[in-house]
Amino acid sequence: MTNTVNSGEAELTTTDTRADRFVRELAELKIPDPAAGRAALWLRVGGALMVLGLVLAGFAYFMAHSTTDPLAQRDAIALALGGIAGCVVGSALFLRYSLTGFLRYWMARQSYDVAALADRLTEGKVNDHAPR
Amino acid sequence: MTPLLELRDVRAAYDRITVLHGIDLTVGAGEVVALLGPNGAGKTTTLRVAAGVHPVSSGRLLLGGRDVSGAAPRDLARAGVCLIPEGRGIFPNLSVRDNLLMMTFTGRGREEIEHVAYTRFPVLGRRSSQAAGTLSGGEQQMLALARGLATDPAVLLLDELSMGLAPRVVSALYEQVAAIATEGPAVLVVEQFATAVLGIADRAAVLVRGRIEQQGRPDNGMRTDLAALYLGSST
């Protein structure tokens, strides 16, 4: 396709094929990062670990109380510690990936508030200098 | 020159069933590439991957040299990728004109769309007020092509153009496809019946069980090998 472009005094003739336009439009295309999808997965894994860890710890508590055998009680202690460790790791993962979203929103909100405040201040200054 | 469409070691699956096992395919501007193969070879899946409708499990989908794996199909369609699916994808209860006018969402004017369609396919102009469902199979396919052209495609993906059509109609349609390709778009045609498409294709690839078994310029050797591949015997 040949386009004639009038720009002021000069008349430019550009050869812009469909393929050229296609490549240009694709270059401007915003493609979501596949890694962004993994955040949701980690969030779910974190939540699941948190719940699973607590359940495991609770189960170990009842396991320890249902026997007088010290060996079984030690097993229960090991199980409970594993559960607590899982819960801690899960909480960290959950916080990390849920906070990212929250902080992103919070930062956007902050920047909007700051911009609005700047607008208000500028407006106030203009009004202060306005003739009365 | 950078190909407009490129599949690089593409694998695709439906749940756990892998359908494409590392496809490498390129289509340049103004080129017609035929993708042939028996039923269930993965031809339609390849087209769906190229249109961004089906996700790649691994490998890369490149359009105009840019990796667009994971891009939304609507974005690819907006950029100029047009998929004409098997079954034509027209609205049978709407008239030919209304079917065409639905493509004004692309931003093109209705006069331009109708002009392009009726110039290339005069029979559609004569039947413009007829319901699309009452057209013959060949005319419906023409309408599907005309609707595709209304999007001003840079990459045209055609699925089983010859489905249910008489050989003479198929030849006429493929002549139009060849004419469309001379105007610049990259055309990838999926076909089960090779004869008609090999007459116009610049290159052909034969897909068997998700792997490209043969690729190159269509010649008599390829035609002979195709029969053997379709029948499942090695050559």
HADDOCK unambig.tbl for C-alpha pairs under 7 A between the chains (distance, minus, plus):
assign (segid A and resid 18 and name CA) (segid B and resid 154 and name CA) 6.17 0.50 0.50
assign (segid A and resid 18 and name CA) (segid B and resid 184 and name CA) 6.90 0.50 0.50
assign (segid A and resid 19 and name CA) (segid B and resid 29 and name CA) 6.76 0.50 0.50
assign (segid A and resid 19 and name CA) (segid B and resid 154 and name CA) 6.10 0.50 0.50
assign (segid A and resid 22 and name CA) (segid B and resid 79 and name CA) 6.02 0.50 0.50
assign (segid A and resid 22 and name CA) (segid B and resid 80 and name CA) 6.48 0.50 0.50
assign (segid A and resid 22 and name CA) (segid B and resid 154 and name CA) 6.41 0.50 0.50
assign (segid A and resid 23 and name CA) (segid B and resid 64 and name CA) 5.00 0.50 0.50
assign (segid A and resid 25 and name CA) (segid B and resid 79 and name CA) 5.88 0.50 0.50
assign (segid A and resid 26 and name CA) (segid B and resid 79 and name CA) 6.38 0.50 0.50
assign (segid A and resid 31 and name CA) (segid B and resid 68 and name CA) 6.96 0.50 0.50
assign (segid A and resid 31 and name CA) (segid B and resid 70 and name CA) 6.98 0.50 0.50
assign (segid A and resid 31 and name CA) (segid B and resid 71 and name CA) 5.21 0.50 0.50
assign (segid A and resid 32 and name CA) (segid B and resid 71 and name CA) 6.84 0.50 0.50
